Amino acid sequence: MSAVRKRVLSGIQPSGDLHLGNYFGMMRPAIELQEQHDCFYFIADYHALTQLPDPAALRERSRNVAIDFLACGLDPAKTVLFRQSDVPQVSELMWVLACLTPLGLLERCHSYKDKIAKGLSPNHGLFSYPVLMAADILVYGSHIVPVGRDQKQHVEVTRDLAIRFNNQYGEVLTIPDCLIREEVAVVPGVDGEKMSKSYGNTIELFGDPKAIKAKIMRIVTDSTPMEAPKDPSKCNVFALYRLLASEQETEALRQRYLAGGMGYGHAKQALHEKYTECFKPFADRRRELADNPDRVEGILQDGAARARAEATKTMAAVRRAIGLV
């Protein structure tokens, strides 16, 4: 008997060039899920507006996110890929949910506090981000929401709002569950901190090859001499290598660390070779997609139509329940 297929919902903001942290934290797991479930993946351009991006840059980044996902193996025949802003029902449901959202619930969300602490300008969009995220999840009847631990609280807010709505108006909204992939380790950046565009420490998926190699060679390591044994569990280079390599390749490099006689430069060269091996086929496919923008736009438009069809059904039920029909 085959496993029951469930609706999976995830989104990614078009906030810059996608990097290894995006790939291992969100993209690869999302692409793997398309084989077992009914997946809806959106480019979160509404969410990106909280930082008031340049309009031309927002359009370009949104297109690039779509191209990157398709290049890395997302199959539009199996997965619904679309821009968030192409489904206006999301905004309508957000307003309905906002009228049910206690102010204190949003005030307790740590993401808003963290972003303000990092210097982002406070605005209502940033504050109400969890309500829009709830609308994203609920409007498609999602069962599973894959998230990192930093987003777990937002899925809990979504569940709370769906339960509040159902208690008030009847069983209309699907209560989602979050999926936290414990096996996905924190991807270190070139400085050893978590890889993030906001830290400027990323290794891009499809950057200039020379610039990528230069970044890899700049990865921070300790000062252990070349001839001395090294601890792979404390090395940022090894942490990245093991994400890209097979178990056998990872074990072989681990033994070279422990044996001594290998400098960190050798390890960085091995990482660069493995990076090139893994992403060159994706890069070739990406160039083909970038040269055919009409094809990419067609995929997004088809995805938006399929997403709107689901959102329309949800909103018809919501509107009847709350008395708008």
Secondary structure, 3 states (H helix, E strand, C coil): CCCCCCEEEEEECCCCCCEHHHHHHHHHHHHHHCCCCEEEEEECHHHHHHHCCCHHHHHHHHHHHHHHHHHCCCCCCCEEEEEHHHCCHHHHHHHHHHCCCCHHHHHCCHHHHHHHHCCCCCCHHHHCHHHHHHHHHHCCCCCEEECCHHHHHHHHHHHHHHHHHHHHHCCCCCCCEEECCCCCCCCECCCCCECCHHHCCCCECCCCHHHHHHHHHCCCCCCCCCCCCCCHHHCHHHHHHHHHCCHHHHHHHHHHHHHCCCCHHHHHHHHHHHHHHHHHHHHHHHHHHHCCHHHHHHHHHHHHHHHHHHHHHHHHHHHHHHCCC
